[in-house]
Each structure stands twice: as structure tokens, then as C-alpha cells.
Amino acid sequence: MKMVLPGGTGQVGTILGHALTAAGHEVTVLTRHPEREHEIGWDGVTLGPWAEAVDGCDVVINLAGRSVSCRYTAENLRAMMDSRVDSARVIGEAIAAAARPPRVWLQMSTATIYAHRFDAAHDEATGVIGGSEAGAPDYWAYSVEIAKNWEQAQAEARTPATRKVALRSAMVMSPDRGGVFDVLLRLTRLGLGGPVAGGAQYVSWIHDEDFVRAVEFLIARDDLAGPVNLASPGPLPHRKFMQTLRAAWGVPVGLPATRRMAELGAFALRSDTELLLKSRRVVPGRLRAAGFGFAYPEWERAAADLVRRARVLRRRSVAGV
């Protein structure tokens, strides 16, 4: 199949692009800085020659959006909002104008759309959309607004011939350098992989292989549209999550961190504590109901695989391969 990946040069896009190419698909990436043969330039805001790649393709998977790994300043939050909404809007315009529109448009979204909670899990049918829950900082509500507007831009696009799916993805865990797992593993190796702010907040995650398989599943299933949670069925408290990661790497202890220490660490890393402190307890209701089987449903097995692959990558890096 012919597939177009707007924003496909980021970590998740790279994982997906490599897997889809290896599966025999023809993958074209839309990026602001094209460097390779299969990449086409676009600005993520306006229609241009890039729209020719959408006309006649089978699948669009829009991953475009400013990284959330940054300080949540007013400027960065606005950039996160605009880059997501604008890219979804203009993809919709390209599909609407296509003589041969794609049959499916998968639009990246986020599990952050759900409320900060500890007592129950969020699936697509019963999950509570966040933004007004008690115990959450006011500015977390803006992250929910970003997610809502992101999905709304896709939903409002007039593309009657194209099935639309919003991928409410949890954190995608892969051993690649710079990803969230790489950061967590680095902290673990340094002895800093203990619970943060008590560690009761839930961590939702998905193994990179399951993420790719879920995307392929959704492409093939013509009966699935609308929001779909891409998360393992085994979210767990941060304390247990980090304990399992330490065990997989072979580190006996991890220093705990208070909320204040987390704030200082996030500032040093130019990131934000919402990524650590918000309780994301999300489960894949629609995927499981549709018969999707996870290769890595539990964190213990997933962590073991990711650690094994990370060790291989480190050995290759040391050897200069």
C-alpha cells in the first residue's frame, strides 16, 4: 500500500516508517526538512505540492506536532496546540481536495486527554475527559484542550470517503536514543529510578512492537473509526513501574524523589512534571473488544525485552557499528 506519514521523522514516526517499509509498503514522509529520497517538504499549515502525495495514497498517518518534551511555557503550549491543530486541518483539506482520497486517515492523539485519576481506568466508552478534575494543576487543563482540539480538527474535516481514527496513544516505549524509555533507563542506571512524589500515579505505556501492530490492525479493520486507545492493558503505579525497570536492568535500588525534586529535575532537563506526575490509567477497550492481541500486555515482559534491545544498541555504539 501507499502510505503518507506527515511528521514521520520523530521517534514514533521513525519506528512506524521503518516497520511499514520493512513490511513492503511504499512510505512517503512529510517533513519541514526533507533530506532523504522518500521525504517531501511541507510546512504543516498550508496546502502545497505535497498534497499530490496524499491524492492516490491508501493511508495517511498524521504524526505531526511539536514535541511535548519541553518546558510548558505559554509560547511552547501555544506551539503544541497550533502545530497539532494546523497539521490535522490541512491534512483534512488535502484529503477533501483529492481526486482519489485515501481510504483511512489515522490521526495521532494522546491518552493525556483523560482525567488525572487513581480509582478507575479510562477506556473509550467510560473514560472521563480531563480538564476540571480536583488535585491537578490548572495548566494541565491546557494539555487536555490541545488533545480535544486536535481530535476535533480531524472530526470536522469533510472527508466522507475516508475513514478516520484518532489514536489516543500512551507513551510508546522503545530502546531508541532520546525516547522516553531511554530517559527512564538512564535515570535507572544512575540510581535515580525510584518513585516520584510517592509513586501512586499510574503510568500508561505501549511497547513499540504493539504500537506498530495496533496501527496495522486499525488500517485493516474497516469497522473501526473514531477514538481508539493505544495503550497496554496493564497500566501500573509509577512506583511499581520503576521497580520493574530496575529489576530488568539489575539495579537494586533507586532514590525516590519528592515533587519539588521532580520540578527541579524537569527544569534541568527542559521538560515538565506533568509527564511524570499526571496519573494516566488508560486501557485499550476498543482494541481488545475487536480482538487485538498484545504481544506485551504486562510491563515485566516488555521491560525485559526493551532492556535486552537497549543493551544490544549500547554494545553496537561502543563498537562503532
Salt bridges, closest charged atoms under 4 A:
GLU39 OE2 - ARG36 NH1 3.16
ASP82 OD1 - ARG78 NH1 3.39
ASP86 OD1 - ARG89 NH2 3.87
GLU93 OE2 - ARG89 NH1 3.04
ASP119 OD1 - ARG117 NE 2.97
GLU145 OE2 - LYS148 NZ 3.17
GLU151 OE2 - ARG168 NE 2.77
ASP182 OD2 - ARG186 NH2 3.21
ASP208 OD1 - HIS207 ND1 3.04
ASP208 OD2 - ARG309 NH2 2.75
GLU209 OE2 - ARG309 NH1 3.92
ASP210 OD1 - ARG213 NH1 2.80
ASP222 OD1 - ARG103 NH1 3.26
ASP222 OD1 - ARG163 NH2 3.65
ASP223 OD2 - ARG221 NH2 2.73
GLU263 OE1 - ARG260 NH1 3.38
ASP305 OD2 - HIS207 NE2 2.75
ASP305 OD1 - ARG308 NH2 2.81
ASP305 OD2 - ARG309 NH1 3.22
